[in-house]
Amino acid sequence: MALTPTIADSPETEPRPVRRRRGTVRLHVALIVICFVLCAPVVYALLIATQNNSEMANVQLWPGSSLADNFDVVWNKRNLGTFMLNSVLMAVIISGGKAVTGLLAGLAFVYFRFPGRWLVFFGVLVTLMMPTEISILALFGIVDDLGMSGNLSGLTIPFLASATAAFLFRQHFANLPANLSEAAQLDGANPMQFLFKVLIPVSWNVIGALTVIEFLYGWNMYLWPLLTVNDESDWVVQQGLASLQQAGEGLAYGPLMMGALIASIPPILVFLALQRPFMKGFAMSRDK
């Protein structure tokens, strides 16, 4: 005899608030597990930063006894603060320069009519698909011939223009209402007045998103400074972190983790300061 499900056995008889509550509990448990998985490496790095090699080899899961010693090695003996200052200057100049050139390129591609405009824009897109490593030797030769190798200008000037910034602002300006430029022309505004008084005020979210991306790009640069900078006083933070691998006799993990944690503070502060425009800027790009 076949058994037919009764009303009491049907899952649909379960009250909707109960099902919603169970779904919420499952979601919270999943989020807690994901947060734990994501935070576990950072917590472990914090523990290693307080330990010496012998404590780390014993897999000690509590803070060690070398916190002050590791900080002294990183900050005083290896001058990580100087390297971080060099990286901050380089990243700020690169991100600011790319924002300026990106705004001007977006203005030209959207609001100016000139022969070969689409061909030029296609060339920009081609450079967007090419990694920097392909042209780095040619770029080094140009910088060296101009006498900029080994200083801040050689680190920053080759990266002040960005295909990413040009493409981002071009897409953003192309989706703005066309009557903005028409109204500005009727009011007698020239292109630069239109840029500063109309386009920039409605583009702060995109500028904030681009600033975060390009600051991180400049902060994480390693290969280019390694080629162009010889004086240790001009090293950037990534070169300083590489030197921490030999902070003592052999490979010292404590100072290396301490330096990595300290070096992560400026990017975190930049992201927290620009978090709202960063998220809004990407939300605008997604909607478009």
N, C-alpha and C positions, 0 to 999 in steps of 0.2 A: 504494500500500500504506500503510495507516495505521500510524503508529508508536505503540507502546504504551510508557508510561514504565517504565523498569526500576527495580529497587530502589535502585540507586545514585543515580538522578535524583530520587527522592522526598525532599522536605524533611523528612519524618518520620524519616529515617535519621540526621539530624544529632543528635549527643549532646545530651541535655537540659542538662547544665552549660554547653555552648557557647552554646546558645540563651539560657539565663538570663544568661550573661555579656554577650552582645551586647545584650540588653534593658537590662541595668544600665548599660552604656556609653552607649546612646542616652538613657536617662533622665538620666544625669549631664551629658551634653552639653546637653540641653534645659534643665536647671536652671542650668547655667553661663551659657547665652545669656540666660535670663530674668533672672538676677541682674545680668548686665552691663547689660541694658536698663533695669532698675530703678535701678541705681546710677549710670548715666551722667549723669543730670541733677544729682545731688548732687555728683559729682566735678567737673562743669563749674561748678557754683555755687562750689565751693571754689576753683577757679582764678580765677573772676571776682572773688572776694572779695579776692584778692591783687593785682589789676591796676587800672590807671587806664583812663580811657575810650579813650585812644589805643592801649594794648596790647590792649584788648578788641576794638577795631575791626579790628585786624590779625589777629584770630582766633589769638591766641597760645595754644598748647596746653601751656604750662608756666607755673609760678608767676611772677607779676609782681613789681614792685618797690614796690608800695604797700600791703603788708600792714599795716605799723605805722601808716601815715597813715589808712587806712580804719578801723582799729580805734580810733584816737584820735578820729576824727570821730564814730563811732557811740557809743562808750562815754563819752567825756568831753564833747565839744561838743554832742551831741544827747541825752545823759543816758538812754541806753537802759536802763541798770541800774535807774534809778528807775521807768521804765515797766514793766519786767519785775517789779519788786517789787509794784507796784500790781496787775498782772495775777495774780501768784501769790496775793496776799491775796484778790482777787475770786474766783478759780477755786477756792481752798480753801474759802471760805465757801459758795459756791454748791454745790459737790459735797458738802460735809458736810451742808448744810441739806437738800438733796434726798434724801440717804440717810436722814436722820432722819424727814422727812415721809413718805417712801416706806415706811419700816418701819411707821410708825403707820397709814398708809392701808391697807397690806396686812393688818395685824392687824385693823383694823376691818372690812374687806370679807370676810375669811375667818372670823373667830372671833366676830363680833358679829352679832346678828340685830336689825334695826331696819327700820321701814317705809320702803319706797322704796329699799332697798339697791341693787337692780339698776338702778334709774333713775339713782341717783347714779353708779354705776360706768359706766353708759352715757354720762353726761355727761363723765366723765373721759376715756373713749375718744374722744369727739367733740373735746375739746381736744387730744388727742394727734394728731389728723389736721389740726389747724389750725396753720399756720406762725406764728411769733411776729410777723412783719411785719404780719399782718392787724390785730392789736390793739395795735400799738406806739404809735400816736398816743393812743389812749384810756389806755393804761398811762402814757404820759408825762404826760398831764393829771392823773391821779391822784397820781403821784409829785410833781409840781410843786405841787399843792394841799396836799399833806402836808408840804411844805418839805424834802423829801429830795433834790431835784434838785441835782446837782453834788458829791455826796459819796459815800463808800463805801456807805452804807446805801441810797442810791438806785440804786446799781449792782447790789446783791446781793439785797435783800429781795424785789423783785418776782419773783425767779427761785428762791426757796427751795423752792417746791412744784413738783413735776414729775409730769405724767401718765405719763411713761415709767417713773419710779421706782415709782409706785403700781401700775402694771400689772405690772411685773417682779416686785415682791415679792408681789403678790396671786397671780400664777401660781405662784411658788415656794412660798408657804405652802399653797396649795390642793393641791399635790402631796406635801406632807408627810403622814406617817401620822396618821390622826385620833386614835389613842390617845395622842398626845403631849399634846393639850389635856385629854383625859379624865384622864390620869395627873396632870397639873398641878392640875386641879381637886380630885382626890382628896387630893392633898398639901396643899391649902389655899392654893395660890398665886393671887395676884390677877393681873389681866391684865398689869400692868407687870412683875411678877416672872416671869411666863411669857415675856414678850418678852425680858427681859435674860438670863434663866438658861437658856432653852430655844431660842427662835427665833434670836436673834443668834448664839450659838455654832455653829449649823448653817447659818448664812447668810453666813459670811465670804467665800466665793467669789463669791456674788452681789453682796455689798457691794463687793468689790474690782473686779469688772467694771463696776458702776455708777459707782464713783469714777473710773475711767479715762475712761469715756465723758463724764461730766459735767465733769471737769476740762478735757478737751479742748474741750468746749462753752464753758465759761467763758473759757478761754484764747483762743479764736478769736473771741470777741464783738467786733464792730466798730461796727455800726449803733447799738446802744443806748448805749454809751459816747460815741459821736460826738454823740448828741442830748442827753445829760444832763451831760456833763463839759465845762466851759469853761476852767478853769484848767489850764495846761500841766503843772503839777506833779502833777496828778491823772490825767493821761493813762494809758491802758493801752498794752500793747506794740503792739497793732495800729495804734493812732493814731500811735505813735512810728515804726513801720515806714513808714506812709504819708508821714510828714514827711521820711523819708530820700530820697524821690524827688528832693528839691531840696536835697541835702546840700552841693552846691557850685554852681558856675556852670552852670546847666542840669541835665539829668538825669544823675546820677552812679550808675552801675551797681555799682561796687565797694563803696561803703558800703551800698547797698541789699542786696546779696547777703551782705555781712558781717553786717548786722543780722538778716537772715532766718535765717542759720545759727545765730547766737547765740540768737535767740528760739526756735529749735527744741529747744534743750537741755533746758529744764524738762519739756516733754511727754515727751521721750524718757526722762528719768530717772524720771518717774512711771510710765511704761509698763514700764520694766525692773524697778522696785521691785514692781509689782503684776502682773507678767506671769503668774505661776503662778495666782493666784486669778482673773485675767481669763480665761485660757484654760479653767480648770475651770468657771467660772461660765457661760460660753457653751456648754461641753460639756454641762452639766447642763440648760440651757435647750433644747438641741437634742434630748437624749434624751427630754425630757418632751413 
